[in-house]
Amino acid sequence: MAHLSDDNDLFKQTCKWVHGPLIVGAGPSGLAVGACLKERGVPFVILERSDCIASLWQKRTYDRLKLHLPKQFCQLPKLPFPDDFPEYPSKKQFVDYLESYAKIFELNPQFNETVRSARHDETAGMWRVRTVVSGSRTAGRNTEVEVEYICHWLVVATGENAESVVPEVEGLEEFGGRIIHACDYRSGEAYRGKQVLVVGCGNSGMEVCLDLCHHKAFPTMVVRDSVHVLPREVLGKPMFELAVSLMKWLPIWLTDRILLALSWMILGDIKEDGLKRPSEGPLQLKNTQGKTPVLDIGALEKIRSGAIKVVPGIKRFSHGRVELVDGRVVYVDSVILATGYRSNVLSWLQGSDFFSKDGFPKEPFPNGWKGKSGLYAVGFTRRGLSGVSLDAVRIAEDIGRVWKEETKQAKHIIACHRRCSSHI
């Protein structure tokens, strides 16, 4: 480690060589790649901007959250979920699983380290990654340390949900009541007896509304766009598992038709509940736009009973109320923005055309895991944790193969040098 600035400065800089790949992100994606590399004997460094692994799960999810898909589709490579875990593990169970995963594979991320920029140096043939380490203190003052990493391989594992999306809505600053993003929502206890406007009708919006009902709050859900609502299970079999089985034999459009027919038989016509289905099927829409269908766990029943009110888009906010696009006015105490997340890759990855403007690889699944010059991406498949595992295995195999060849060559050169030296 070489210090590049005066010790008296509050801002210090160091330079480090990474003997292997640098992995950005210690969520499920980064951990999965680390475990697969570990098995192949490839050294690596994992950087994490937060102070814990899986910070999205630990710090930006509501208490009642459970995995939306059966556990067999969500486990990471090399380690299945414990047998005593339920079909849909809770938030705590999933975090415990990830903590065990990191411990078993001896994954030790460097926490509180945020990547500011990453660029491939074409002259040197290396990646130069600049970070800032926070949390250090010198003489009672907070000290930021800037680090530059030099490495052959860069693995982007920051995922699809790195930053929350907050829409611009006219008059929002005039509202006066409590406004939070769903990432800051934990429980409906604080909203007991309150009128709450939930903006968004995806899985988060539906489940936040359901949780508010359980805590005797009065949610109104804003449905701006069309949405697919599917039953979580069909005759005791998970809908996702059924979809995976059908896609092995049928084209995606036909699988979509079957899923929608089953959904209509079980849930009925959701149009009568103020929910309009998209023209594209649920699987096709997930593939093309990344929009996940809602798997119903009870919200639809609450909508039909009137416990959850459904309203169209927002025109503007004013003090204590919201005017809708259909002219109606709704008086509310609080607003929860269940408006989703986005990738943040483009804010720090420079000089690469691997990612498109939306922060996803330009190449669609299953080819979006590998770029040029040792660049890799994991967790951008729009297929959740099952896509993470597939990417992680491929990346580790690809890097491991090159690592093995380079290690052999290095040993051969050293052996030749020693033989030559012995004759001198």
Number of C-alpha atoms within 10 A of each C-alpha: 8 8 12 12 12 10 10 8 12 16 14 18 21 16 17 15 13 15 14 19 26 26 26 26 30 29 20 30 29 30 29 33 29 30 25 23 24 17 12 16 12 19 15 20 18 22 22 25 22 18 14 17 24 22 19 16 18 15 15 16 19 21 17 14 18 16 15 20 20 18 19 13 16 22 21 27 18 13 15 14 19 11 7 7 13 12 16 17 21 17 18 15 17 22 18 12 20 22 16 13 22 20 11 11 18 12 20 16 24 20 19 17 25 21 21 15 17 22 16 24 13 9 6 10 13 18 23 21 23 21 23 20 21 17 13 12 11 11 7 7 9 13 17 19 18 21 23 20 19 25 22 20 22 25 24 21 29 25 27 21 15 16 16 18 17 13 11 7 11 12 13 18 12 13 19 14 15 12 17 15 18 25 22 14 18 17 17 22 13 12 18 16 16 17 18 24 26 29 25 22 25 23 20 21 24 26 22 28 29 25 22 26 20 14 17 15 22 23 29 22 25 21 21 16 14 15 20 25 24 23 22 19 17 16 7 7 11 16 21 20 15 14 17 11 12 17 15 10 9 12 10 18 15 13 23 21 14 15 23 20 13 16 21 15 10 14 16 12 14 18 10 9 15 16 21 17 17 12 10 13 20 26 22 15 17 15 16 11 10 16 16 19 18 21 21 19 16 13 21 20 15 15 20 15 10 14 20 23 19 19 20 17 16 20 16 17 20 15 15 16 20 22 16 17 14 11 10 12 15 15 14 20 18 20 23 23 23 27 19 19 15 15 19 18 23 16 12 16 20 12 11 15 12 19 17 13 11 13 18 23 22 15 15 14 15 11 12 20 25 20 19 11 16 18 20 25 28 31 29 27 26 21 14 18 21 19 20 29 23 19 27 30 20 17 21 22 16 15 19 21 14 11 19 14 10 12 12 12 12 12 11 12 12 12 12 12 11 11 11 10 9 8 6 5
